[in-house]
Amino acid sequence: MRSFIYTLIAVTALSSGLYAQRLLSAESATEPTAGALTESFPDLEGKPHRLDEWRGKTLVVNFWATWCTPCLEEMPAFSALQNELGGRGLQIVGLAIDDPVSVKRFLAKHPTAYPLLIAESGEGLAANLGNKLGVLPFTAIFDATGKLVEVKTGPYKGDELRKAVEPLLAKAGK
């Protein structure tokens, strides 16, 4: 009887995961909800920044949190890519779905090469961009004109982010 219950739980979990994945993959990276880039979020000093201040660059907006292990695992690669491709027009911005104190503590131990903004209520923007389930990390990539070109639920692995942004940098340079 116990093995039957474990099997039932496993099948239910697998079915739920497959359903969630189907929902996420059915969402397309098209135009964001009007005004997505005009949203404003404070930096760690409280100064507001609108996402469209980076218009003209390939913009990677990464929703993350200090308690999200996959988020933290991808951040060093994001910093390295920002250092490498920032001069070619890449701008990564981290939107922390977290409180400022936790983010400051994290940043003191793990500096980033890109700005981190506080988006304690940023789930609405993430949902408008395609993250209907509120999963972290969640990343949205905009071209230099501000058009949403890709969204990804879950962490970027290896060279995935590089492969996504380099063609956009090449187009912007022409």
C-alpha positions as CSV (number, residue, x, y, z in Angstrom):
1,M,0.0,0.0,0.0
2,R,2.8,2.4,0.9
3,S,4.5,2.0,-2.5
4,F,1.2,2.7,-4.2
5,I,0.9,6.0,-2.3
6,Y,4.5,6.9,-3.2
7,T,3.8,6.1,-6.9
8,L,0.6,8.2,-6.8
9,I,2.5,11.1,-5.3
10,A,5.3,10.8,-7.9
11,V,2.8,10.6,-10.8
12,T,0.9,13.6,-9.5
13,A,4.1,15.7,-9.1
14,L,5.3,14.7,-12.6
15,S,2.0,15.6,-14.1
16,S,1.9,18.9,-12.4
17,G,5.4,19.7,-13.6
18,L,4.7,18.7,-17.2
19,Y,1.5,20.9,-17.1
20,A,3.4,23.8,-15.7
21,Q,6.1,23.4,-18.4
22,R,3.5,23.3,-21.1
23,L,2.0,26.5,-19.8
24,L,5.4,28.2,-19.8
25,S,6.5,27.0,-23.2
26,A,3.2,28.0,-24.7
27,E,3.9,31.6,-23.8
28,S,5.6,33.5,-26.5
29,A,8.1,36.3,-26.3
30,T,6.3,39.0,-28.1
31,E,5.6,42.6,-27.2
32,P,5.5,43.2,-23.5
33,T,2.5,44.8,-21.8
34,A,2.5,48.5,-22.6
35,G,4.8,50.4,-20.3
36,A,6.9,47.5,-19.1
37,L,10.1,49.4,-19.5
38,T,8.8,52.5,-17.9
39,E,8.4,50.8,-14.6
40,S,10.6,52.3,-11.9
41,F,12.5,50.4,-9.2
42,P,14.8,51.8,-6.5
43,D,18.4,51.0,-6.2
44,L,20.0,50.1,-2.8
45,E,20.2,53.8,-1.9
46,G,16.5,54.3,-2.7
47,K,17.1,56.2,-6.0
48,P,14.5,55.2,-8.6
49,H,15.5,53.8,-12.0
50,R,13.2,53.2,-14.9
51,L,14.2,50.2,-17.1
52,D,14.0,52.4,-20.2
53,E,17.0,54.3,-19.0
54,W,19.0,51.5,-20.7
55,R,17.1,51.8,-24.1
56,G,19.6,51.6,-26.9
57,K,21.3,48.6,-25.3
58,T,20.4,45.0,-25.3
59,L,18.8,44.8,-21.9
60,V,18.6,41.6,-19.8
61,V,16.2,41.9,-16.9
62,N,16.8,39.1,-14.3
63,F,14.2,38.6,-11.6
64,W,15.9,36.9,-8.6
65,A,16.0,36.6,-4.8
66,T,18.7,36.1,-2.2
67,W,16.9,32.9,-1.0
68,C,16.8,31.4,-4.6
69,T,19.7,29.0,-5.0
70,P,19.4,28.7,-8.9
71,C,19.3,32.5,-9.0
72,L,22.6,32.8,-7.1
73,E,24.3,30.2,-9.1
74,E,23.8,32.1,-12.4
75,M,24.8,35.5,-11.1
76,P,28.6,35.1,-11.4
77,A,28.2,34.2,-15.1
78,F,25.9,37.2,-15.6
79,S,28.6,39.4,-14.0
80,A,31.3,37.9,-16.2
81,L,29.2,38.5,-19.3
82,Q,28.4,42.1,-18.3
83,N,32.1,42.7,-17.9
84,E,32.9,41.2,-21.3
85,L,30.0,42.5,-23.4
86,G,29.0,45.7,-21.7
87,G,31.2,47.7,-24.0
88,R,29.3,46.2,-27.0
89,G,25.9,47.4,-25.7
90,L,24.8,44.7,-23.2
91,Q,23.2,45.8,-19.9
92,I,22.1,43.3,-17.3
93,V,19.8,44.5,-14.5
94,G,18.9,42.4,-11.5
95,L,15.4,42.9,-10.1
96,A,15.4,41.5,-6.5
97,I,12.1,40.1,-5.4
98,D,13.4,40.7,-1.9
99,D,13.9,43.3,0.8
100,P,16.7,45.8,0.6
101,V,18.4,44.7,3.8
102,S,18.8,41.1,2.5
103,V,20.1,42.4,-0.9
104,K,22.6,44.7,0.7
105,R,23.9,41.8,2.9
106,F,24.1,39.6,-0.2
107,L,25.9,42.2,-2.3
108,A,28.5,42.8,0.5
109,K,29.6,39.2,0.1
110,H,28.9,38.7,-3.6
111,P,29.4,41.9,-5.7
112,T,27.9,42.1,-9.1
113,A,29.1,43.9,-12.3
114,Y,25.6,45.0,-13.0
115,P,23.0,47.1,-11.1
116,L,20.6,45.5,-8.6
117,L,17.3,47.1,-8.1
118,I,14.7,46.3,-5.5
119,A,11.4,45.0,-6.8
120,E,9.7,43.7,-3.7
121,S,6.4,43.9,-5.7
122,G,8.0,43.1,-9.1
123,E,6.0,39.9,-9.6
124,G,3.4,41.9,-11.5
125,L,5.9,43.0,-14.1
126,A,7.3,39.5,-14.3
127,A,3.8,38.1,-14.9
128,N,3.2,40.7,-17.6
129,L,6.3,39.6,-19.3
130,G,5.3,35.9,-19.3
131,N,6.1,34.5,-15.8
132,K,2.5,33.5,-15.0
133,L,3.6,31.1,-12.3
134,G,6.0,33.5,-10.4
135,V,9.0,31.2,-10.8
136,L,12.5,32.4,-10.0
137,P,14.9,33.0,-11.6
138,F,13.0,34.6,-14.5
139,T,14.8,36.6,-17.2
140,A,13.5,38.9,-20.0
141,I,15.7,40.0,-22.8
142,F,14.9,43.2,-24.8
143,D,16.6,44.4,-27.9
144,A,18.1,47.9,-28.3
145,T,14.7,49.3,-29.4
146,G,13.0,48.0,-26.3
147,K,11.2,45.0,-27.9
148,L,10.9,41.9,-25.8
149,V,12.7,39.1,-27.7
150,E,13.1,36.3,-25.3
151,V,11.9,35.2,-21.8
152,K,13.3,32.3,-19.8
153,T,11.9,30.7,-16.7
154,G,14.7,29.0,-14.7
155,P,18.4,29.6,-14.7
156,Y,20.6,30.1,-17.7
157,K,23.2,27.4,-18.0
158,G,26.6,27.5,-19.7
159,D,26.6,29.8,-22.7
160,E,22.8,30.0,-23.1
161,L,22.7,33.7,-22.2
162,R,25.7,34.6,-24.5
163,K,24.0,32.8,-27.4
164,A,20.8,34.7,-26.8
165,V,22.4,38.2,-26.6
166,E,25.3,38.2,-29.0
167,P,23.0,38.2,-32.1
168,L,21.2,41.2,-30.6
169,L,24.5,43.0,-30.0
170,A,25.5,42.4,-33.6
171,K,22.2,43.8,-34.9
172,A,22.5,46.9,-32.6
173,G,26.0,47.6,-33.9
174,K,24.9,47.8,-37.5
